[in-house]
Amino acid sequence: MPDDCRCACPPRPPRGWALALVLAGSAAPGLAEPPPELALPPVPEALIAEASATRPAPGRTTPAPPSHLELGPMTVTVTPGVNVLAEIAIDQLNRILTPFPNPQVRTVSEASTQVDGAAVYLATATETPVTLFISDAAHPNQALSLTLAPRRIPPRELRLVLSEPLAPSITGTAPPAAPGARAPAAVERLIEALRALAQEALPNGYSLRPARRDETVVCRQDGLETQRGQVLEGHDLTLITALVRNRSEQRLEIEERACRARQGGETLAVAAWPQVWLEPGAAAELYLAVRPTPVERLSPARPSLLEAGRR
């Protein structure tokens, strides 16, 4: 083309600029006023405040969740003569820290116990409740009564705290028992006899016979019904077994101290087996150790007015 035929036209804009202008022109009406059906609802101020509160501060990291669980000891307030129910671990070693410097343990259950200083270590492999009497070896007149329910939980440590100081007669000036001192022979024989009853065995030195009509057990507790069972006669003690049943409509705990032999002597000890908590209609065995009244102490009986009225 000749040089004089060149037209003086303005320079063309780049193709990218033209495309950008077209897109901007087509989108401008939409940005100015969105369609009503696309309008978003407003965000509540409460959600905004909550999100701001949970957002970590700048430069501060969120703490990591704990990687382990800590279970501390359980403090149990106890009173001599009052039964306390607590949970322990099954198939694990449990620790009971007592308030006594030299504790001794009495039980008829098959759980294994070991005394180490003021602590009692206990282990059981069954779900049968464990009943313990823990007392000081130097002053066994008052004992702490525990019913321990095995559960599938981690090993448990129980710290027993007395609700009030022991009586002066218990904490008197008597010299403390030597470490490893044993209980009196009579107490040991009684424990062995009750253990034999729980194991459905005949204790050494005892003869078995059916209970007579007057050899019954009375429990001064609402909802419990007793039925006479067997009598085992020994040299200086008589063991009486009875059946106790929960006749109420609620779960009951057998209060052993409320049960006694109706006739025949002084009740020395009472134990329930295999459990002290009874569901409605459930039953358990009751063992009583009775000391016969000496002949020289017997006095003529006075007829009861209540019994006479029932005849």
MIMITOR-287539 format. One record per residue (C-alpha): residue number from 0; x, y, z; residue in three letters. Coordinates in steps of 0.1 Angstrom, whole numbers. Example, Ala and Ser with C-alpha at 12.3 -4.5 7.8 and 13.67 -1.06 7.14 Angstrom:
2
[0,[123,-45,78],'Ala']
[1,[137,-11,71],'Ser']
% end
This chain:
311
[0,[0,0,0],'Met']
[1,[13,34,-8],'Pro']
[2,[25,56,21],'Asp']
[3,[0,84,13],'Asp']
[4,[-30,61,17],'Cys']
[5,[-24,55,54],'Arg']
[6,[-55,65,74],'Cys']
[7,[-52,85,106],'Ala']
[8,[-73,62,128],'Cys']
[9,[-69,61,165],'Pro']
[10,[-50,31,179],'Pro']
[11,[-71,1,188],'Arg']
[12,[-72,-8,225],'Pro']
[13,[-58,-41,235],'Pro']
[14,[-82,-71,233],'Arg']
[15,[-80,-78,270],'Gly']
[16,[-91,-43,279],'Trp']
[17,[-121,-45,257],'Ala']
[18,[-132,-78,273],'Leu']
[19,[-128,-64,308],'Ala']
[20,[-150,-34,299],'Leu']
[21,[-177,-56,285],'Val']
[22,[-178,-78,316],'Leu']
[23,[-178,-48,338],'Ala']
[24,[-207,-33,319],'Gly']
[25,[-227,-65,320],'Ser']
[26,[-221,-71,357],'Ala']
[27,[-227,-35,370],'Ala']
[28,[-265,-37,371],'Pro']
[29,[-264,-69,391],'Gly']
[30,[-240,-55,416],'Leu']
[31,[-260,-24,420],'Ala']
[32,[-292,-42,431],'Glu']
[33,[-293,-81,436],'Pro']
[34,[-325,-99,428],'Pro']
[35,[-348,-102,458],'Pro']
[36,[-348,-140,458],'Glu']
[37,[-310,-140,463],'Leu']
[38,[-310,-117,494],'Ala']
[39,[-292,-133,524],'Leu']
[40,[-308,-130,559],'Pro']
[41,[-288,-109,585],'Pro']
[42,[-265,-127,610],'Val']
[43,[-277,-125,646],'Pro']
[44,[-255,-105,669],'Glu']
[45,[-254,-133,695],'Ala']
[46,[-237,-156,670],'Leu']
[47,[-212,-130,661],'Ile']
[48,[-204,-123,698],'Ala']
[49,[-201,-161,705],'Glu']
[50,[-177,-166,676],'Ala']
[51,[-156,-136,688],'Ser']
[52,[-154,-151,723],'Ala']
[53,[-143,-185,712],'Thr']
[54,[-118,-172,687],'Arg']
[55,[-83,-174,702],'Pro']
[56,[-65,-141,706],'Ala']
[57,[-38,-132,681],'Pro']
[58,[-5,-149,688],'Gly']
[59,[-21,-174,713],'Arg']
[60,[-26,-211,705],'Thr']
[61,[-56,-231,715],'Thr']
[62,[-47,-255,744],'Pro']
[63,[-47,-292,735],'Ala']
[64,[-72,-315,752],'Pro']
[65,[-58,-336,781],'Pro']
[66,[-43,-369,771],'Ser']
[67,[-50,-387,804],'His']
[68,[-77,-388,831],'Leu']
[69,[-68,-385,868],'Glu']
[70,[-90,-401,894],'Leu']
[71,[-82,-390,930],'Gly']
[72,[-89,-408,962],'Pro']
[73,[-124,-409,976],'Met']
[74,[-129,-396,1012],'Thr']
[75,[-156,-415,1031],'Val']
[76,[-169,-402,1065],'Thr']
[77,[-175,-432,1088],'Val']
[78,[-191,-437,1122],'Thr']
[79,[-184,-468,1143],'Pro']
[80,[-214,-492,1141],'Gly']
[81,[-229,-476,1110],'Val']
[82,[-225,-495,1077],'Asn']
[83,[-212,-475,1048],'Val']
[84,[-216,-485,1011],'Leu']
[85,[-188,-478,986],'Ala']
[86,[-176,-490,953],'Glu']
[87,[-143,-508,946],'Ile']
[88,[-126,-522,915],'Ala']
[89,[-130,-558,905],'Ile']
[90,[-99,-577,894],'Asp']
[91,[-78,-548,907],'Gln']
[92,[-59,-539,939],'Leu']
[93,[-78,-514,960],'Asn']
[94,[-64,-494,990],'Arg']
[95,[-83,-484,1021],'Ile']
[96,[-65,-459,1043],'Leu']
[97,[-79,-462,1078],'Thr']
[98,[-77,-438,1108],'Pro']
[99,[-62,-465,1130],'Phe']
[100,[-24,-469,1135],'Pro']
[101,[-27,-507,1136],'Asn']
[102,[-59,-518,1119],'Pro']
[103,[-73,-553,1119],'Gln']
[104,[-99,-566,1094],'Val']
[105,[-127,-591,1099],'Arg']
[106,[-147,-606,1070],'Thr']
[107,[-163,-638,1059],'Val']
[108,[-160,-630,1022],'Ser']
[109,[-135,-646,998],'Glu']
[110,[-118,-613,990],'Ala']
[111,[-81,-611,999],'Ser']
[112,[-69,-585,1024],'Thr']
[113,[-35,-574,1036],'Gln']
[114,[-27,-548,1062],'Val']
[115,[3,-525,1057],'Asp']
[116,[7,-499,1084],'Gly']
[117,[-26,-479,1085],'Ala']
[118,[-36,-491,1050],'Ala']
[119,[-56,-522,1040],'Val']
[120,[-51,-536,1005],'Tyr']
[121,[-81,-555,991],'Leu']
[122,[-87,-575,959],'Ala']
[123,[-117,-595,947],'Thr']
[124,[-124,-614,915],'Ala']
[125,[-161,-616,918],'Thr']
[126,[-190,-592,918],'Glu']
[127,[-202,-603,952],'Thr']
[128,[-203,-574,977],'Pro']
[129,[-176,-575,1004],'Val']
[130,[-185,-567,1040],'Thr']
[131,[-156,-557,1063],'Leu']
[132,[-153,-548,1099],'Phe']
[133,[-121,-527,1105],'Ile']
[134,[-110,-518,1141],'Ser']
[135,[-79,-509,1159],'Asp']
[136,[-60,-539,1172],'Ala']
[137,[-54,-522,1206],'Ala']
[138,[-91,-511,1210],'His']
[139,[-114,-536,1191],'Pro']
[140,[-146,-525,1210],'Asn']
[141,[-157,-502,1182],'Gln']
[142,[-154,-511,1145],'Ala']
[143,[-160,-495,1112],'Leu']
[144,[-185,-514,1090],'Ser']
[145,[-180,-513,1052],'Leu']
[146,[-200,-529,1024],'Thr']
[147,[-179,-527,992],'Leu']
[148,[-196,-533,958],'Ala']
[149,[-171,-545,931],'Pro']
[150,[-175,-526,898],'Arg']
[151,[-156,-525,865],'Arg']
[152,[-138,-493,874],'Ile']
[153,[-101,-483,878],'Pro']
[154,[-84,-492,911],'Pro']
[155,[-100,-473,940],'Arg']
[156,[-84,-457,970],'Glu']
[157,[-108,-450,1000],'Leu']
[158,[-98,-427,1028],'Arg']
[159,[-118,-433,1059],'Leu']
[160,[-124,-403,1081],'Val']
[161,[-141,-405,1115],'Leu']
[162,[-172,-384,1118],'Ser']
[163,[-162,-377,1155],'Glu']
[164,[-133,-387,1177],'Pro']
[165,[-136,-421,1194],'Leu']
[166,[-148,-423,1229],'Ala']
[167,[-122,-419,1257],'Pro']
[168,[-125,-456,1266],'Ser']
[169,[-113,-464,1231],'Ile']
[170,[-85,-439,1229],'Thr']
[171,[-74,-443,1266],'Gly']
[172,[-40,-449,1280],'Thr']
[173,[-38,-486,1271],'Ala']
[174,[-5,-495,1255],'Pro']
[175,[-7,-500,1217],'Pro']
[176,[-6,-535,1204],'Ala']
[177,[26,-547,1189],'Ala']
[178,[28,-548,1151],'Pro']
[179,[13,-581,1139],'Gly']
[180,[-6,-587,1171],'Ala']
[181,[-34,-612,1167],'Arg']
[182,[-70,-609,1180],'Ala']
[183,[-81,-629,1211],'Pro']
[184,[-85,-666,1205],'Ala']
[185,[-123,-664,1211],'Ala']
[186,[-126,-638,1184],'Val']
[187,[-105,-658,1160],'Glu']
[188,[-127,-689,1166],'Arg']
[189,[-159,-669,1160],'Leu']
[190,[-146,-655,1127],'Ile']
[191,[-136,-690,1115],'Glu']
[192,[-170,-703,1125],'Ala']
[193,[-189,-676,1105],'Leu']
[194,[-166,-681,1075],'Arg']
[195,[-174,-718,1075],'Ala']
[196,[-211,-711,1076],'Leu']
[197,[-207,-688,1045],'Ala']
[198,[-188,-715,1027],'Gln']
[199,[-217,-740,1035],'Glu']
[200,[-194,-760,1058],'Ala']
[201,[-198,-773,1094],'Leu']
[202,[-174,-754,1118],'Pro']
[203,[-151,-775,1139],'Asn']
[204,[-165,-785,1172],'Gly']
[205,[-202,-777,1163],'Tyr']
[206,[-231,-801,1158],'Ser']
[207,[-260,-793,1135],'Leu']
[208,[-297,-797,1142],'Arg']
[209,[-329,-780,1131],'Pro']
[210,[-340,-749,1149],'Ala']
[211,[-368,-753,1175],'Arg']
[212,[-399,-732,1175],'Arg']
[213,[-385,-707,1200],'Asp']
[214,[-351,-704,1183],'Glu']
[215,[-360,-676,1159],'Thr']
[216,[-344,-644,1148],'Val']
[217,[-360,-610,1151],'Val']
[218,[-350,-579,1130],'Cys']
[219,[-364,-546,1142],'Arg']
[220,[-365,-532,1107],'Gln']
[221,[-395,-525,1085],'Asp']
[222,[-398,-546,1054],'Gly']
[223,[-377,-575,1065],'Leu']
[224,[-392,-609,1073],'Glu']
[225,[-372,-637,1090],'Thr']
[226,[-376,-674,1089],'Gln']
[227,[-359,-698,1113],'Arg']
[228,[-333,-722,1099],'Gly']
[229,[-306,-742,1117],'Gln']
[230,[-288,-743,1150],'Val']
[231,[-252,-753,1155],'Leu']
[232,[-242,-760,1191],'Glu']
[233,[-206,-756,1202],'Gly']
[234,[-188,-757,1235],'His']
[235,[-194,-721,1246],'Asp']
[236,[-213,-706,1216],'Leu']
[237,[-244,-713,1196],'Thr']
[238,[-246,-704,1160],'Leu']
[239,[-281,-697,1145],'Ile']
[240,[-289,-694,1108],'Thr']
[241,[-320,-678,1095],'Ala']
[242,[-334,-666,1062],'Leu']
[243,[-342,-629,1059],'Val']
[244,[-363,-616,1030],'Arg']
[245,[-372,-582,1017],'Asn']
[246,[-410,-579,1017],'Arg']
[247,[-412,-543,1008],'Ser']
[248,[-414,-527,974],'Glu']
[249,[-381,-509,976],'Gln']
[250,[-344,-519,979],'Arg']
[251,[-334,-524,1015],'Leu']
[252,[-301,-526,1034],'Glu']
[253,[-300,-552,1062],'Ile']
[254,[-292,-534,1095],'Glu']
[255,[-274,-563,1112],'Glu']
[256,[-273,-545,1146],'Arg']
[257,[-311,-545,1145],'Ala']
[258,[-313,-583,1145],'Cys']
[259,[-309,-606,1175],'Arg']
[260,[-318,-640,1187],'Ala']
[261,[-352,-641,1202],'Arg']
[262,[-344,-665,1231],'Gln']
[263,[-315,-685,1243],'Gly']
[264,[-288,-660,1254],'Gly']
[265,[-268,-629,1244],'Glu']
[266,[-263,-621,1208],'Thr']
[267,[-226,-614,1202],'Leu']
[268,[-223,-610,1164],'Ala']
[269,[-246,-608,1134],'Val']
[270,[-236,-612,1097],'Ala']
[271,[-256,-613,1065],'Ala']
[272,[-245,-634,1035],'Trp']
[273,[-239,-631,1006],'Pro']
[274,[-252,-595,1005],'Gln']
[275,[-267,-568,1028],'Val']
[276,[-286,-550,1000],'Trp']
[277,[-318,-568,990],'Leu']
[278,[-340,-561,961],'Glu']
[279,[-378,-565,966],'Pro']
[280,[-385,-602,971],'Gly']
[281,[-348,-611,974],'Ala']
[282,[-334,-631,1004],'Ala']
[283,[-301,-637,1022],'Ala']
[284,[-288,-658,1050],'Glu']
[285,[-284,-643,1085],'Leu']
[286,[-258,-658,1109],'Tyr']
[287,[-259,-651,1146],'Leu']
[288,[-234,-660,1173],'Ala']
[289,[-252,-664,1207],'Val']
[290,[-237,-670,1241],'Arg']
[291,[-260,-692,1262],'Pro']
[292,[-270,-677,1295],'Thr']
[293,[-254,-694,1324],'Pro']
[294,[-277,-715,1346],'Val']
[295,[-269,-694,1377],'Glu']
[296,[-280,-662,1359],'Arg']
[297,[-314,-677,1348],'Leu']
[298,[-344,-661,1365],'Ser']
[299,[-381,-671,1363],'Pro']
[300,[-396,-658,1330],'Ala']
[301,[-424,-632,1331],'Arg']
[302,[-452,-640,1307],'Pro']
[303,[-455,-613,1280],'Ser']
[304,[-488,-595,1279],'Leu']
[305,[-484,-591,1241],'Leu']
[306,[-478,-628,1236],'Glu']
[307,[-507,-637,1258],'Ala']
[308,[-530,-615,1238],'Gly']
[309,[-521,-633,1206],'Arg']
[310,[-531,-667,1219],'Arg']
% end
